[in-house]
Amino acid sequence: MKIVLFTLCQAANIDIKNNLNILGAFDMITAAKVPAVYSCTLVLKMRFDKRDEGKKIFRISFIDADGKKLLPSLENEFFVAIPGGSSFCCMNFISPIQNLQLNRYGNYSIDFSIDGALVWSFELVVTEAKKTT
């Protein structure tokens, strides 16, 4: 299995041809004050080979610098089946996140696990907006 894309963005969709469309990918938020409440979309694109076929369970967790979960973990069970005549398949996952509360400036982690094993982490940084006078 390979993670092709794992990001936060302003919006995303999957069209009728299974194309993944992403608007405004980011890994940093600038906030005037904390707590900051932010809405965004999580996007994940995975590529699976023949050896990856079978049932999988993935979990995505949003964690602050102290290891505290910001939201309940997102969990999904799915089945990987490679179509005949192909050596791989890709799967897209999109999850809107409403009212994500970021309580302080600093680093946050979005961790992605499959079958209980950590596969990838995405770092989100929240910085303070500079005040203009």
Backbone bond lengths (Angstrom), bond angles and torsions (degrees), N, CA, C in turn:
res aa  C-N    CA-C-N  psi(-1)  N-CA   C-N-CA  omega(-1)  CA-C   N-CA-C  phi
1 M - - - 1.431 - - 1.520 109.22 -
2 K 1.329 114.58 143.63 1.459 119.97 178.80 1.529 108.18 -133.83
3 I 1.329 115.76 136.14 1.460 120.83 172.76 1.527 106.48 -84.59
4 V 1.311 116.65 115.99 1.458 121.90 179.28 1.522 109.60 -86.03
5 L 1.344 116.49 -38.97 1.456 121.49 -177.22 1.520 109.42 -153.76
6 F 1.332 116.09 134.29 1.465 122.58 176.84 1.514 105.67 -147.61
7 T 1.345 117.42 106.51 1.455 120.23 -172.79 1.520 111.36 -154.47
8 L 1.310 114.59 165.62 1.458 122.53 167.78 1.516 107.28 -101.85
9 C 1.327 116.94 149.09 1.456 120.60 178.73 1.521 109.45 -152.18
10 Q 1.327 115.01 173.44 1.461 119.97 178.21 1.524 111.19 -72.31
11 A 1.326 116.90 -40.50 1.463 121.38 -179.63 1.521 109.43 -159.83
12 A 1.329 115.78 156.74 1.466 120.99 177.68 1.520 109.33 -156.95
13 N 1.326 114.93 155.52 1.457 120.35 172.67 1.522 109.26 -153.65
14 I 1.319 115.08 167.73 1.463 122.67 175.65 1.525 105.65 -119.35
15 D 1.321 116.11 121.55 1.467 118.62 -175.88 1.532 111.19 -83.50
16 I 1.309 115.69 -178.96 1.463 122.68 -175.38 1.531 112.79 -62.71
17 K 1.335 117.38 -22.98 1.469 121.95 178.41 1.524 111.94 -94.64
18 N 1.336 116.40 12.03 1.463 124.06 -179.62 1.532 113.03 67.89
19 N 1.337 117.02 22.93 1.461 120.91 173.39 1.516 109.15 -79.97
20 L 1.313 116.61 136.77 1.456 122.87 178.49 1.522 108.01 -92.43
21 N 1.326 116.68 120.64 1.461 122.49 -179.85 1.522 109.00 -110.92
22 I 1.350 116.16 127.24 1.461 121.82 -175.90 1.523 109.44 -125.95
23 L 1.339 115.13 135.67 1.459 121.50 176.94 1.521 109.00 -120.01
24 G 1.319 116.49 121.95 1.460 121.73 170.96 1.514 116.23 67.91
25 A 1.327 118.01 57.07 1.471 120.96 176.46 1.527 109.78 -67.39
26 F 1.339 116.15 142.32 1.474 119.99 -178.17 1.526 110.97 -151.27
27 D 1.333 114.85 161.23 1.462 121.78 173.27 1.527 111.29 -135.29
28 M 1.348 116.30 9.74 1.459 121.48 178.87 1.524 109.20 -141.28
29 I 1.327 114.88 137.83 1.465 121.92 175.00 1.516 107.21 -121.23
30 T 1.326 116.57 131.72 1.458 121.88 175.19 1.524 107.01 -104.97
31 A 1.327 116.40 121.70 1.462 121.52 -175.76 1.524 110.45 -121.74
32 A 1.327 116.36 140.94 1.460 121.77 178.27 1.524 111.28 -71.19
33 K 1.351 116.43 -30.56 1.459 120.78 179.67 1.527 108.98 -153.78
34 V 1.303 115.57 163.36 1.456 121.64 173.24 1.526 107.90 -124.07
35 P 1.313 119.49 147.85 1.457 123.63 2.45 1.521 112.27 -68.55
36 A 1.317 115.13 144.76 1.461 122.53 175.61 1.528 107.14 -108.46
37 V 1.306 116.07 137.70 1.460 121.01 177.74 1.522 107.12 -110.21
38 Y 1.326 115.79 126.90 1.458 120.60 -171.66 1.522 109.80 -134.44
39 S 1.310 116.87 139.92 1.465 122.12 173.19 1.521 108.90 -114.27
40 C 1.316 116.35 138.87 1.463 121.15 -176.40 1.530 108.40 -158.70
41 T 1.312 115.86 -171.63 1.460 121.57 178.12 1.524 109.20 -131.10
42 L 1.304 116.12 134.32 1.461 122.51 175.25 1.516 108.06 -93.73
43 V 1.338 116.55 133.00 1.467 121.92 -179.19 1.523 109.30 -125.65
44 L 1.321 114.75 134.45 1.455 121.10 178.84 1.523 108.14 -137.30
45 K 1.326 116.59 129.04 1.471 122.27 174.06 1.523 107.25 -124.03
46 M 1.329 115.92 124.67 1.464 122.10 -177.61 1.526 109.75 -119.94
47 R 1.329 115.57 147.04 1.462 121.62 176.30 1.527 107.83 -120.65
48 F 1.329 115.61 129.39 1.460 121.76 -177.31 1.516 110.65 -118.21
49 D 1.330 115.90 141.25 1.462 123.07 174.89 1.528 108.94 -101.62
50 K 1.340 115.63 174.24 1.476 121.33 -179.36 1.523 112.38 -52.55
51 R 1.314 117.43 -39.57 1.470 120.37 -177.22 1.531 112.81 -67.64
52 D 1.348 116.92 -13.43 1.469 121.85 -178.49 1.529 112.88 -91.71
53 E 1.332 118.09 -2.31 1.459 120.20 -175.42 1.527 111.09 -59.49
54 G 1.327 114.19 146.15 1.459 120.56 177.35 1.521 111.86 126.25
55 K 1.338 114.39 -177.96 1.459 121.41 -178.66 1.528 110.58 -73.37
56 K 1.327 115.86 137.36 1.457 122.62 178.62 1.529 108.88 -133.51
57 I 1.306 115.72 151.90 1.462 122.10 172.24 1.511 107.10 -127.06
58 F 1.345 116.29 124.32 1.456 117.16 176.03 1.514 110.72 -114.05
59 R 1.336 114.54 154.23 1.459 122.84 179.25 1.515 108.28 -135.38
60 I 1.327 115.37 135.14 1.459 121.75 174.51 1.514 107.37 -120.99
61 S 1.330 116.36 125.60 1.462 122.30 -177.94 1.518 110.37 -122.38
62 F 1.335 116.31 136.92 1.466 123.35 176.42 1.518 107.33 -102.30
63 I 1.337 116.25 120.35 1.458 120.92 -170.40 1.523 110.35 -130.93
64 D 1.353 116.57 139.64 1.462 119.78 175.79 1.534 109.81 -87.51
65 A 1.331 116.97 -178.01 1.471 121.73 -175.64 1.530 112.58 -63.67
66 D 1.322 117.57 -21.91 1.462 121.73 178.91 1.526 113.07 -91.41
67 G 1.332 117.37 2.33 1.455 120.90 -179.81 1.520 114.20 85.83
68 K 1.333 117.55 7.81 1.466 122.57 -179.94 1.524 109.96 -83.85
69 K 1.344 116.46 134.50 1.467 120.72 177.90 1.524 110.33 -72.32
70 L 1.340 115.47 133.82 1.459 121.31 178.06 1.521 111.61 -86.48
71 L 1.317 116.47 -31.30 1.464 124.07 -178.93 1.518 108.23 -137.60
72 P 1.315 116.93 159.80 1.470 117.22 170.32 1.530 108.98 -60.32
73 S 1.314 116.46 144.39 1.464 120.42 179.31 1.523 110.51 -62.29
74 L 1.337 115.09 144.00 1.458 121.21 173.09 1.519 106.89 -88.87
75 E 1.322 117.33 126.82 1.459 120.85 179.10 1.520 109.27 -127.94
76 N 1.326 114.90 144.07 1.461 119.63 -179.96 1.524 109.09 -151.07
77 E 1.306 115.96 135.30 1.459 121.47 174.47 1.520 107.21 -103.31
78 F 1.317 116.19 136.82 1.463 120.29 179.57 1.519 109.51 -149.14
79 F 1.317 115.76 168.29 1.455 121.99 -178.31 1.517 109.20 -121.35
80 V 1.316 116.31 128.33 1.469 121.78 178.02 1.520 108.28 -94.66
81 A 1.339 115.62 122.17 1.465 122.04 176.17 1.525 107.68 -134.71
82 I 1.313 116.55 119.94 1.467 121.45 179.79 1.523 108.12 -81.83
83 P 1.338 117.80 125.12 1.471 120.01 -179.94 1.531 111.33 -62.57
84 G 1.335 116.11 148.72 1.463 120.72 177.14 1.522 110.95 -57.01
85 G 1.310 116.86 139.38 1.457 121.84 179.98 1.521 113.79 83.63
86 S 1.325 117.75 0.86 1.470 121.12 179.74 1.522 109.05 -121.83
87 S 1.314 115.97 154.88 1.470 120.55 178.11 1.521 112.11 -102.75
88 F 1.349 117.00 -4.09 1.460 120.42 -179.16 1.525 109.99 -156.77
89 C 1.335 115.21 168.79 1.462 121.37 169.91 1.527 108.24 -144.25
90 C 1.309 115.49 156.98 1.462 121.12 177.45 1.522 108.90 -117.89
91 M 1.330 115.35 146.31 1.456 121.77 175.69 1.518 108.58 -129.16
92 N 1.334 114.72 138.08 1.453 121.58 177.80 1.524 109.41 -109.53
93 F 1.318 116.15 144.54 1.462 122.06 176.91 1.522 107.40 -135.15
94 I 1.334 115.75 128.45 1.464 122.00 178.20 1.521 107.92 -127.40
95 S 1.337 116.48 132.25 1.457 120.30 177.80 1.521 110.53 -137.76
96 P 1.338 117.39 112.85 1.465 119.50 174.47 1.531 109.71 -66.53
97 I 1.302 116.07 140.90 1.463 121.98 178.35 1.523 107.39 -121.83
98 Q 1.300 115.53 113.29 1.460 120.62 -178.99 1.529 109.80 -101.23
99 N 1.310 115.56 137.14 1.467 122.50 172.09 1.521 113.94 56.37
100 L 1.314 116.26 48.63 1.465 121.70 174.22 1.523 107.84 -71.05
101 Q 1.317 117.25 117.09 1.464 120.95 -177.11 1.531 109.59 -93.95
102 L 1.328 114.53 117.74 1.466 122.45 178.84 1.521 106.63 -106.39
103 N 1.333 116.36 106.66 1.465 121.77 -168.95 1.517 115.68 -80.69
104 R 1.336 116.70 -15.51 1.465 118.41 179.77 1.516 110.62 -155.10
105 Y 1.312 114.82 163.63 1.459 120.46 175.68 1.524 107.82 -72.90
106 G 1.321 116.34 150.95 1.458 120.44 177.68 1.512 112.20 132.66
107 N 1.320 114.86 -157.88 1.462 121.81 -173.51 1.525 111.52 -99.82
108 Y 1.321 113.51 142.18 1.452 122.91 174.48 1.526 106.98 -128.60
109 S 1.323 116.08 157.03 1.456 120.53 -179.15 1.520 109.69 -125.59
110 I 1.316 115.80 139.46 1.452 121.75 171.88 1.528 104.92 -115.31
111 D 1.323 115.86 110.28 1.464 122.08 -173.67 1.528 110.82 -101.45
112 F 1.323 115.26 136.56 1.459 122.47 -179.84 1.521 109.03 -118.07
113 S 1.336 115.88 122.81 1.467 121.92 179.52 1.522 109.78 -123.74
114 I 1.323 114.88 146.87 1.473 120.93 171.50 1.523 107.41 -123.51
115 D 1.319 114.76 129.90 1.464 122.40 -179.53 1.533 111.14 49.49
116 G 1.336 116.50 39.34 1.458 122.61 175.19 1.514 115.61 84.58
117 A 1.327 119.11 -3.94 1.471 122.13 -179.56 1.527 110.04 -105.00
118 L 1.326 116.98 128.60 1.462 121.31 178.32 1.524 109.23 -64.36
119 V 1.349 115.29 126.45 1.458 121.44 -178.05 1.522 111.24 -106.11
120 W 1.336 116.54 -38.85 1.465 120.33 -174.20 1.519 109.65 -158.45
121 S 1.333 116.35 148.08 1.464 122.09 172.33 1.517 108.81 -126.40
122 F 1.304 115.15 139.60 1.456 123.02 177.84 1.515 107.07 -115.05
123 E 1.330 118.00 126.39 1.456 121.72 -178.40 1.524 110.41 -96.61
124 L 1.332 115.21 129.00 1.459 123.27 175.37 1.528 107.38 -112.01
125 V 1.322 116.76 129.96 1.464 121.48 -179.71 1.526 108.49 -112.42
126 V 1.324 116.08 131.34 1.461 121.90 175.95 1.523 107.16 -110.65
127 T 1.336 115.78 118.99 1.461 121.26 -178.68 1.523 110.32 -115.09
128 E 1.326 114.56 159.10 1.464 120.37 179.78 1.522 109.85 -85.57
129 A 1.322 115.39 132.94 1.470 120.77 177.10 1.534 108.30 -68.04
130 K 1.321 115.93 137.82 1.453 120.29 177.38 1.512 108.77 -73.85
131 K 1.332 115.03 134.43 1.450 120.06 -179.34 1.528 109.17 -81.79
132 T 1.321 115.55 136.86 1.464 120.29 176.27 1.510 108.70 -103.76
133 T 1.299 115.23 143.82 1.468 119.38 -179.05 1.502 111.22 -113.72
